[in-house]
Amino acid sequence: MNFQNIIMKKRNGIELDDKEIRFFIKGYTNGEIPDYQVSALLMAIYFKGLNERETLSLTKEMLFSGETVDLSEIEGIKVDKHSTGGVGDTTSMIVAPLVASCGVPVAKMSGRGLGHTGGTIDKLESIPGFKVELSIDSFIEQVKHHKLALIGQTGNLAPADKKLYALRDVTATVENISLIASSIMSKKLASGSDAIVLDVKIGHGAFMQNLEDAVDLAKTMVKIGNGMNRKVLALVTNMDQPLGLAIGNALEVKEALQVLRGKGPYDLKEICLRLATEMISFGLKIDSVSARRKAEANLNSGKALAEFFDFVEAQGGDVNYLKNPSKLPSSTETIDVVSPASGYITGINALELGLCAMGLGAGRSTKESKLDYASGILLKAKNGDFVDKGQTLATLHLSNSLKYDSDIESRVVDSFTINSDKTASSTKLVLARVSESSTDYY
């Protein structure tokens, strides 16, 4: 088979068959097809697109390019979740133990953060002793005994996606819905769960910037999952402002603990309950009203918190740090950023705040960057709130050893839009729900 002919077909908008897509993925993964030819095909795909069948075929080939995880030893319906990334997105640390506490097994593999989006693995590693690297056998055994395990993705999971994403990143071919969907779903499907709930973020701090594209991505991923005989559902959620109040690894662990104690910011708590409801509904085969009731009961009773402690301890973490959160990594210096005027907050640039937190050491600018677990930003006000001139908008948490860029203070201030009229941007948390049978807008 001639790869040049495959490039020409897609360049001319002609559908690729399964054999051609298999030849493409297998050849590139094995190093038999050079980067420059794959780059040409990716650009052709970017402009001409892939249809539903091609997208499913591409996902399958990436899925089976490496090892897959067999979770059949674990009793029950195994349910996973995935977020497309945002700022202050602490949901996995809350939702996973909450769902597990209801008797639904959660076998989750997560990634590290890069840029303005935080990674669940990095956040958990701010807990002293916590191990994110377990063998697959240990991973399965932990879920069997504790209903929950959360580890880093193995290097042999969908290796074709790893190679392709690196190439897409440097060839300006990332923003294609079929390529995004197949990248996400190949890894999720390889992880072995029976059902997946997707959290597709939309807004300033998210990858998707408008509702139409976000819903298209959600529909594409749901169709891929259904095509692989998995139950998949997606919620499209608002990321026009950070979720919750904390941005930064240890800060977000502390905030997750607040929510697991039945407290914490309303928006973070509500999104977690919505995601948990869908996962519990899948896992226990019950309606959403009953699932929501179970989630609320376990959050308020402390069962979800106890599950979190049990899970952390099983993976080597010292739960004394969770029982006394002040012992978790804490900044040596804080700086209050104050409002330059009185008025209502009508907008918050989540992306810019995420980049500012990264500048303080909470995120990585490159894969080799070393994290400062204690650093970050703690918001003191959000969209719709009235603030007086001189009132604290946010507190910066940093370490003395960190070279502090004073421009971050002004950048944080500029991230807040303050007006005399209360015409805030939408604070609606869930904008759409995409299932196999319907798309509902809220």
C-alpha positions in Angstrom: 0.0 0.0 0.0 1.3 3.4 -1.0 1.0 6.1 1.8 1.3 8.9 -0.7 -1.9 7.7 -2.3 -3.6 7.8 1.1 -2.5 11.4 1.5 -3.9 12.2 -2.0 -7.2 10.6 -1.3 -7.8 12.6 1.9 -6.5 15.8 0.3 -9.2 15.3 -2.3 -11.8 14.7 0.3 -12.2 11.0 -0.4 -13.2 8.6 2.4 -10.4 6.3 3.7 -11.2 2.6 4.2 -10.4 0.6 7.3 -7.4 -1.0 5.7 -5.8 2.4 4.8 -6.4 3.7 8.3 -4.9 0.5 9.8 -1.9 0.9 7.5 -1.4 4.5 8.6 -1.6 3.9 12.3 0.5 0.6 12.3 3.1 2.1 10.0 3.5 5.3 12.0 3.6 3.5 15.4 6.3 1.2 14.2 8.4 4.0 12.7 7.9 2.8 9.1 6.1 6.0 7.9 8.1 9.3 8.5 6.8 12.4 10.3 6.7 14.5 7.2 4.2 12.2 5.4 2.0 11.8 8.5 2.1 15.6 8.9 0.7 15.9 5.4 -2.1 13.5 6.1 -3.0 15.2 9.4 -3.3 18.5 7.6 -5.5 16.9 5.0 -7.7 15.5 7.7 -7.7 18.9 9.5 -9.2 20.5 6.3 -11.3 17.7 4.8 -12.4 16.0 8.1 -13.3 12.4 8.9 -16.8 11.0 8.8 -18.3 8.9 11.6 -17.0 5.6 10.3 -13.5 6.9 9.7 -13.4 8.4 13.1 -14.5 5.1 14.8 -11.9 3.2 12.7 -9.1 5.6 13.6 -10.1 5.3 17.3 -10.0 1.5 17.1 -6.6 1.4 15.5 -5.1 3.7 18.1 -6.9 1.8 20.9 -5.3 -1.5 19.8 -1.9 0.0 18.9 -0.7 -1.1 22.4 -2.0 -2.9 25.5 -5.5 -2.7 26.8 -6.7 -3.3 30.4 -9.0 -6.2 31.1 -11.2 -5.3 34.2 -13.4 -8.4 33.9 -12.1 -9.7 37.3 -13.8 -6.8 39.0 -17.4 -7.4 39.9 -20.0 -4.9 38.8 -20.2 -2.2 36.1 -16.9 -0.3 36.0 -17.4 3.4 35.4 -14.8 6.0 34.4 -14.9 9.8 33.9 -12.9 12.2 31.8 -12.6 15.9 31.7 -11.3 17.8 28.6 -9.4 20.1 31.0 -10.0 23.4 32.7 -8.9 25.7 35.5 -9.5 24.6 39.1 -11.0 21.3 37.9 -10.8 19.3 41.0 -13.7 17.0 40.2 -11.9 13.6 39.9 -10.6 13.8 43.4 -14.2 14.3 44.6 -16.3 12.3 42.1 -14.3 9.1 42.1 -14.5 8.4 45.9 -18.1 9.6 46.0 -19.1 7.2 43.3 -17.0 4.4 44.8 -18.7 5.0 48.2 -22.0 4.1 46.5 -20.7 0.7 45.5 -19.7 1.5 41.9 -16.2 0.4 41.0 -14.0 3.2 39.6 -10.8 2.2 37.8 -9.3 5.4 36.6 -6.2 6.4 34.8 -5.3 10.1 34.7 -2.7 12.3 33.1 -0.5 15.0 34.3 -1.1 18.7 33.7 0.6 20.8 31.1 0.2 24.5 30.6 -2.8 26.1 32.3 -4.7 22.9 32.9 -3.9 20.9 36.1 -3.6 17.1 36.2 -5.3 15.0 38.8 -2.1 12.9 39.2 -0.1 16.0 40.1 -2.7 17.1 42.7 -2.7 13.7 44.4 1.1 13.7 44.4 1.0 16.7 46.7 -0.1 14.3 49.4 3.1 12.9 50.9 3.6 9.2 50.1 0.9 8.9 47.5 1.9 6.5 44.7 0.6 7.0 41.2 2.5 4.2 39.6 0.9 0.7 40.2 1.2 -2.4 38.1 -2.0 -3.3 36.2 -2.4 -6.3 38.5 -2.1 -4.1 41.7 -4.4 -1.6 40.1 -7.1 -4.3 39.5 -6.6 -5.7 43.0 -7.1 -2.4 44.6 -10.4 -1.7 42.8 -11.6 -5.2 43.8 -10.9 -4.5 47.5 -11.4 -0.7 47.8 -13.7 0.0 44.8 -11.3 2.7 43.6 -7.8 3.1 42.2 -6.4 6.1 40.4 -3.1 5.9 38.6 -1.0 7.5 35.8 -1.5 6.2 32.3 0.9 3.5 31.3 3.3 4.1 28.5 1.9 1.2 26.5 -1.7 2.5 26.5 -2.6 3.7 23.0 1.0 4.5 22.0 -0.2 5.6 18.6 -2.1 8.5 20.2 1.0 9.6 22.1 3.0 9.8 18.9 0.2 11.4 16.9 -0.6 14.0 19.5 3.0 15.2 19.7 3.0 15.6 16.0 -0.4 17.4 15.9 0.9 19.8 18.6 3.8 21.0 16.4 1.9 21.0 13.1 -1.1 23.1 14.1 -3.5 20.2 13.6 -4.8 19.8 17.1 -8.2 21.5 16.7 -10.1 18.9 14.7 -13.1 17.3 16.4 -12.5 13.8 14.9 -8.8 13.9 16.0 -9.6 15.2 19.4 -12.4 12.7 20.0 -10.3 9.7 18.8 -7.4 10.8 20.9 -9.5 11.0 24.1 -11.6 7.9 23.5 -8.7 5.6 22.4 -7.1 6.1 25.9 -10.4 5.8 27.8 -11.5 2.7 26.0 -8.1 1.1 26.4 -8.5 1.6 30.2 -11.2 -1.0 30.2 -14.2 0.5 31.9 -17.8 -0.5 30.9 -19.2 3.0 31.0 -17.7 6.5 30.7 -19.0 9.9 31.7 -17.4 12.8 29.9 -17.1 16.4 31.2 -16.6 18.6 28.1 -15.5 22.0 29.2 -16.5 25.2 27.3 -15.3 28.8 27.8 -12.3 30.9 28.4 -10.4 28.3 30.4 -11.3 25.4 28.1 -10.2 23.9 24.8 -13.6 24.3 23.2 -14.7 28.0 22.9 -18.3 27.7 21.7 -21.3 25.5 22.5 -21.8 24.2 19.0 -18.2 22.8 18.8 -18.4 21.4 22.4 -21.7 19.6 21.6 -20.2 18.2 18.3 -17.2 16.9 20.2 -19.5 15.4 22.9 -21.7 13.7 20.3 -18.6 12.3 18.4 -17.2 10.8 21.6 -20.5 9.3 22.6 -20.9 7.7 19.2 -17.4 6.3 19.3 -18.1 4.7 22.7 -21.4 3.3 21.6 -19.7 1.9 18.5 -17.3 0.1 20.8 -20.3 -1.3 22.9 -19.7 1.0 25.8 -22.1 3.2 27.6 -21.0 6.8 27.2 -22.6 10.1 28.2 -21.3 13.7 28.2 -22.1 16.8 30.1 -21.0 20.1 28.5 -20.0 22.3 31.5 -19.1 26.0 31.9 -15.4 27.0 32.2 -15.8 30.8 31.6 -14.5 31.2 35.2 -12.4 28.8 37.3 -14.3 25.9 38.9 -14.3 26.5 42.7 -11.9 28.9 44.3 -8.6 27.1 44.3 -6.1 26.9 41.4 -3.0 24.9 42.3 -2.2 21.4 43.5 -2.2 21.3 47.3 -4.8 24.2 47.3 -7.1 22.0 45.2 -6.6 19.0 47.5 -7.7 21.2 50.4 -10.7 22.4 48.5 -11.6 18.8 47.5 -11.6 17.9 51.2 -14.0 20.7 52.0 -16.5 19.4 49.4 -16.1 15.8 50.6 -17.0 17.2 54.0 -20.3 18.5 52.5 -19.0 22.1 52.3 -16.9 23.9 49.8 -17.9 26.2 46.8 -21.3 25.6 45.4 -20.3 25.4 41.7 -17.6 22.7 42.3 -19.9 20.7 44.6 -22.8 20.9 42.1 -20.7 19.8 39.1 -19.4 16.9 41.1 -22.9 15.9 42.1 -24.0 16.1 38.5 -21.1 13.9 37.2 -21.5 11.5 40.1 -25.2 11.1 39.4 -24.6 10.0 35.9 -21.8 7.6 36.9 -23.9 6.0 39.7 -26.9 5.8 37.4 -24.8 3.8 34.9 -23.1 1.7 37.6 -26.2 0.7 39.6 -28.7 0.8 36.7 -30.9 3.2 38.5 -32.7 6.4 37.5 -31.0 9.8 37.9 -33.2 10.9 40.8 -32.3 7.9 42.9 -28.7 8.2 41.9 -28.6 11.9 42.9 -30.2 11.0 46.2 -27.5 8.4 46.9 -24.7 10.8 46.0 -26.0 13.6 48.2 -26.5 11.2 51.1 -22.9 9.8 50.9 -21.5 13.3 50.6 -23.3 14.6 53.6 -22.8 11.5 55.8 -19.0 11.4 55.4 -19.0 8.1 53.5 -17.4 9.7 50.5 -14.7 11.3 52.7 -14.0 7.9 54.3 -13.7 6.3 50.9 -11.2 9.1 49.9 -9.1 8.4 53.0 -9.2 4.6 52.4 -8.2 5.1 48.7 -5.3 7.4 49.5 -4.0 5.1 52.3 -4.2 2.1 49.9 -1.9 3.9 47.5 0.7 4.8 50.1 -0.5 8.3 51.0 -0.3 9.6 54.6 -3.9 10.3 55.6 -2.8 12.3 58.6 -2.2 15.1 56.1 -5.8 14.9 55.0 -7.2 14.8 58.5 -5.2 17.9 59.2 -5.0 19.7 55.8 -2.8 22.5 57.3 0.0 20.0 57.2 -0.2 19.7 53.4 2.3 21.8 51.3 1.7 25.4 52.1 3.2 28.6 50.6 5.8 30.6 52.5 4.4 33.8 51.2 1.0 35.2 50.2 0.1 38.4 48.3 -3.4 39.8 48.2 -4.5 41.2 44.8 -7.1 43.9 45.4 -9.9 45.4 43.3 -9.1 48.7 41.5 -12.7 49.8 41.7 -16.1 49.1 43.2 -18.6 47.2 41.2 -19.9 43.9 40.1 -17.6 41.2 38.7 -19.0 40.5 35.2 -16.3 38.3 33.8 -13.2 36.3 34.9 -10.6 35.2 32.4 -10.0 31.6 33.5 -7.3 31.0 31.0 -5.2 33.9 32.2 -5.6 32.9 35.8 -4.5 29.4 34.9 -1.4 30.8 33.2 -0.7 33.1 36.2 -0.9 30.1 38.5 1.5 28.3 36.2 3.9 31.3 36.4 3.8 30.9 40.2 4.9 27.2 39.8 1.6 25.4 40.0 1.8 24.2 36.4 4.2 23.1 33.8 5.4 25.2 30.8 7.2 22.1 29.5 7.0 18.4 30.4 10.3 18.7 32.3 9.1 21.6 34.5 9.2 20.9 38.3 6.0 21.7 40.2 5.7 23.7 43.4 2.8 21.9 45.1 2.1 24.7 47.5 1.8 27.6 44.9 -1.3 28.8 43.2 -4.1 31.3 43.4 -7.1 31.3 45.8 -10.0 33.3 44.5 -12.0 35.5 47.0 -14.7 36.6 44.5 -16.5 35.2 41.4 -18.9 36.3 38.7 -21.9 38.2 40.0 -20.2 39.2 43.3 -20.1 42.9 44.3 -16.6 44.1 45.4 -15.5 47.3 47.0 -12.4 49.2 45.8 -9.5 47.7 47.7 -11.3 44.5 48.5 -9.2 41.3 47.9 -10.0 39.6 44.5 -7.5 36.8 44.9 -4.6 35.7 47.0 -1.4 34.5 45.4 0.4 31.6 47.1 4.1 31.4 46.4 7.4 30.1 47.8 10.4 32.4 48.6 12.6 30.1 46.6 10.5 30.9 43.5 11.6 33.8 41.3 8.4 35.9 41.5 7.3 37.9 38.5 5.6 41.0 39.7 3.6 41.3 36.5 1.5 38.5 37.7 -0.3 40.8 40.2 -1.4 43.1 37.4 -2.3 40.2 35.2 -4.5 38.7 37.9 -6.2 42.1 38.3 -6.8 42.4 34.6 -8.4 38.9 34.6 -11.4 40.4 36.4 -13.9 42.5 34.6 -15.7 44.9 37.0 -18.7 47.0 36.0 -21.2 49.2 37.8 -24.1 47.1 36.4 -24.7 43.5 37.3 -24.6 42.0 33.8 -22.4 39.0 34.6 -21.5 36.4 32.0 -23.5 33.2 32.3 -22.9 31.3 35.5 -25.0 28.3 34.3 -23.0 25.3 35.2 -24.2 22.6 32.8 -25.1 23.8 29.3 -26.0 20.5 27.6 -26.3 16.7 28.2 -25.5 14.4 25.4 -26.5 10.7 25.5 -26.9 7.9 23.0 -30.5 8.8 22.5 -30.7 12.6 22.8 -29.1 16.0 23.3 -30.7 18.2 25.9 -29.8 21.9 26.3 -30.2 23.8 29.6 
